[in-house]
Amino acid sequence: MKVRNRSNSVVYVADKTIEPGKSADLSEDEMKMSGVRALIESGELEIVEERAEEKKRENKSQRKKSEP
């Protein structure tokens, strides 16, 4: 899953370095790490792919509503 570092500090996850404002792909195991979950809950890390999927679903539902 892709995450973005929204903090002002470098975030280290396993062997990955995520600089402020940059994104990185994390494995399922990395997403399950307590430190990663805490950073997501605090808003320092943001899940990117889920939001993109939500926008796609919203666009589809809006198109269906506008169709006769």
Secondary structure, 3 states (H helix, E strand, C coil): CEEEECCCCCEEECCEEECCCCEEECCHHHHCCHHHHHHHHHCCEEECHHHHHHHHHHHHHHHHHHCC
